[in-house]
Amino acid sequence: MAIVRLFAAARDAAGTGRDDIPGDTVGDVLAAASERYGPKFDDVLGTCKVWVNGEPADPSDSIGAAAQQAGVSQGDLARYAYARGMEPPFSAQTLAEELGEAA
């Protein structure tokens, strides 16, 4: 499960700025988002840049890689980040620093 933040035209097409979308890879999450939000969102998606935890992402990239590098679960990552007032995207390095661990 990924916490997806949407901006500008993608936000308008989806009707929301934030959602939890299932998927193990970026491609899985984008496919699930397209199915959830429909053709208008799918059209906009082709013009979007996708970032995962502050880094440009490819469809094959794992959603959980940054959380695994920092030694926390994706759920813990999201809860901790929001509790600290952090807004995604944030990098694995930033998270590791916040958790007091080496990246």
C-alpha positions in Angstrom: 0.0 0.0 0.0 1.3 3.4 -1.0 0.3 6.8 0.3 -0.1 8.8 -3.0 0.0 12.5 -3.1 -1.6 14.2 -6.2 -1.0 17.7 -7.4 -2.3 20.1 -10.1 -4.1 18.3 -13.0 -3.7 14.9 -11.4 -5.4 16.1 -8.3 -8.3 17.6 -10.3 -8.7 14.4 -12.4 -8.7 12.2 -9.3 -10.8 14.5 -7.1 -8.5 14.1 -4.2 -5.0 15.2 -3.1 -4.2 12.1 -1.2 -5.1 8.4 -1.2 -3.9 5.0 -0.2 -3.4 2.8 -3.2 -2.3 -0.8 -3.3 0.7 -2.0 -5.1 4.3 -3.3 -4.7 5.8 -1.3 -7.5 5.3 2.1 -8.9 3.7 0.6 -12.0 1.3 -1.4 -9.8 0.2 1.7 -7.9 -0.2 3.8 -11.1 -2.3 1.0 -12.7 -4.5 0.8 -9.6 -4.8 4.6 -9.5 -5.8 4.6 -13.2 -8.5 2.0 -12.5 -9.8 3.8 -9.5 -9.9 7.3 -11.0 -10.8 6.5 -14.6 -9.9 7.7 -18.1 -9.6 11.4 -17.3 -6.9 10.6 -14.7 -5.3 8.1 -17.1 -4.9 10.8 -19.7 -3.3 13.2 -17.2 -1.0 10.5 -15.9 0.9 10.4 -19.2 2.1 14.0 -18.5 3.1 13.5 -14.8 6.4 13.0 -13.1 6.4 10.3 -10.4 8.5 10.5 -7.3 8.9 8.0 -4.5 10.2 9.3 -1.2 11.8 12.3 -2.9 13.5 10.5 -5.8 12.4 10.1 -9.4 10.7 6.8 -9.9 10.4 4.2 -12.7 7.5 1.8 -13.0 9.6 -1.1 -11.9 10.7 0.6 -8.6 9.6 -1.0 -5.4 7.3 1.1 -3.2 8.8 -0.3 0.0 12.5 0.1 -0.9 13.1 3.4 1.0 11.3 2.1 4.0 13.3 -1.1 4.0 16.5 0.8 3.6 15.6 2.8 6.7 14.6 -0.4 8.6 11.0 0.4 9.1 7.7 -0.8 7.7 5.8 1.4 5.2 3.0 1.9 7.8 5.6 3.0 10.4 7.2 5.3 7.8 3.9 7.1 7.0 2.8 7.4 10.7 6.2 8.6 11.8 6.5 11.1 9.0 3.1 12.6 9.5 3.5 12.7 13.3 6.7 14.7 12.8 5.0 17.1 10.4 6.9 15.9 7.4 5.1 16.0 4.0 6.1 13.6 1.3 8.0 13.3 -0.8 10.9 12.7 1.5 14.0 10.7 0.9 15.3 7.6 2.6 18.3 9.7 3.8 16.0 12.2 5.5 13.9 9.5 7.1 17.1 7.7 8.3 18.4 11.0 9.8 15.0 11.6 11.5 15.1 8.1 12.9 18.7 8.5 14.1 19.9 5.7 11.8 22.6 5.6 9.1 21.1 5.5 5.6 
